């Protein structure tokens, strides 16, 4: 297992390098005057322009600039924002707990709801519950997360007044208010994953329930809940595990818009503001952090395959 983890960790390096370079390249190929965007029209003096070009190494070739930025990024130095004058690393660390909480809570809600629904609809495939859940999931798949967020704001904040429409309360200040402020953003991101996870698990479990080991468990008279949870769920969870890892990327992408709608001080809103202000150092730093997080999560998913099914570990290159 140790060698397998090491091999997976080494595989992260080229992916992170490729994404970081492409991001750096695209940002530097944007049209317009970088110095004008950084300084604003009122501060465009020759001295200020020269200082910005020197700080951002704009006169150096692109590979040299990328190598310099990457060398500092490896040590944790992602540069300094020209707009707020704050270190990019500090800005990300301040806002990262908000985004992580929203993503974790959203994923938890999606799994807690979808796993029982998927098991129940697979066991009673074609029944009333299955037809009702299938129709509901079709509807949820048709609504994007930002539209779902607006609907939730109108229903739960404007009409019912159960949750705040905007703003954020930190967990250390008030845990109850923190959950109230996080619930609607997390739910708006979770609903589409509930639909995807439920339909995926239902399909896989219908096939698993026809396999010999499940039929043997039924012939032994084991309770239905035990057959579903112990004999059918585990072999049916591989596709769900894969899609859950990929869903992290969708959640991070959706958080950019959702955090803006709910006025949350997270990494998504930091990225949103930095793009419009053309704060290149912040954009590069946030994209790098999101990329590393997404790749790490999917690597953990690959390793979990070996935990769920030892046969995968035995066939892995680490055994060669």
Secondary structure, 3 states (H helix, E strand, C coil): CHHHHHHHHHHHHHHHHHHHHHHHHHHHCCCCCHHHHHHCHHHCCHHHHHHHHHHCCCCCCHHHHHHHHHHHHHCCCCCECCCCCCEHHHHHHHHHHHHHHHHHHHHHHHHHHHHHHHHHHHHCCCCHHHHHHHHHHHHHHCCCHHHHHHHHHHHHHHHCCCCCCCCCCCCCCCHHHHHHHHHHHHHHHHHHHHHHHHHHHHHHHHHHCCCHHHHHHHHCCCCHHHHHHHHHHHHHHHHHHHHHHHHHHHHHHHHHHHHHHCCCCCHHHHHHHHHHHCCHHHHHHHHHHHHHHHHHHHHHHHHHHHHHCHHHHHHCHHHC
